[in-house]
Structures are given as structure tokens and as C-alpha cells.
Amino acid sequence: MNTRFFLLLERQQKLDARLRLAQSLRDADPLEIARLHAGKRTLRQRLAQLMGRSAPRLA
């Protein structure tokens, strides 16, 4: 695993943690949650490019 791939995985883990926290709040901001989801999708696409295949689709 190269350094860039590892750093992207680390960023994805941090983003997942922020997303879970935002979703667990009673007064969660839907725009913040949408922004976090978009960031997660972008990171998944970058990781897939590094692996040499297309990004998996989210349902």
C-alpha cells in the first residue's frame, strides 16, 4: 500500500466518524450531512482510481 492510498484511507475514516457524529445529533444539519456524503463519495472514487478500477456505486 503506498503512502497516498494510506492517507486517503485515513481521511475516509475521519470523514466516516464525522458523518456518524453528525447523523447521531438530534438537530442534525441535513446540508452538513449531504456535504459529508459527497466528500465520502469523492474519496471512494479517488481510492478506486488508485486501485485501477471504477468506484463502487452507492445505492
Phi and psi in degrees as a GROMACS rama.xvg file:
@    title "Ramachandran Plot"
@    xaxis  label "Phi"
@    yaxis  label "Psi"
@TYPE xy
-84.5464  169.759  ASN-2
-63.0715  -42.3288  THR-3
-62.3785  -43.4834  ARG-4
-62.1259  -44.7763  PHE-5
-61.203  -43.9836  PHE-6
-63.9982  -38.4542  LEU-7
-66.7398  -38.9613  LEU-8
-63.001  -40.4479  LEU-9
-63.9636  -42.9219  GLU-10
-62.5252  -38.3172  ARG-11
-65.5983  -39.3766  GLN-12
-63.2876  -42.5709  GLN-13
-65.5055  -39.6678  LYS-14
-65.9272  -40.0019  LEU-15
-60.5234  -42.2403  ASP-16
-63.8589  -43.276  ALA-17
-64.7776  -37.8143  ARG-18
-65.5043  -45.7333  LEU-19
-60.3077  -41.3599  ARG-20
-64.0404  -46.2348  LEU-21
-61.7229  -39.4791  ALA-22
-72.4479  -24.984  GLN-23
-82.5172  -15.3203  SER-24
-71.0187  142.195  LEU-25
-64.4942  -41.1049  ARG-26
-105.338  52.6275  ASP-27
-63.5131  138.45  ALA-28
-84.7996  113.781  ASP-29
-62.537  -30.9427  PRO-30
-70.324  -37.5289  LEU-31
-64.7445  -42.0015  GLU-32
-63.728  -41.4891  ILE-33
-64.4558  -39.8198  ALA-34
-64.5714  -41.1383  ARG-35
-65.957  -39.5447  LEU-36
-63.0022  -41.6647  HIS-37
-64.1857  -40.7984  ALA-38
-63.8868  -38.5941  GLY-39
-64.89  -41.9119  LYS-40
-63.048  -41.5054  ARG-41
-62.8305  -44.3089  THR-42
-63.3259  -39.9862  LEU-43
-62.4243  -38.4656  ARG-44
-66.5464  -41.2635  GLN-45
-63.8017  -42.816  ARG-46
-62.4429  -41.4998  LEU-47
-64.3165  -38.3377  ALA-48
-63.6792  -40.748  GLN-49
-65.118  -30.7117  LEU-50
-83.3514  -10.5915  MET-51
83.5421  28.1349  GLY-52
-143.968  168.106  ARG-53
-75.09  154.23  SER-54
-70.3384  141.461  ALA-55
-67.6616  144.962  PRO-56
-84.5822  141.458  ARG-57
-96.5928  132.859  LEU-58
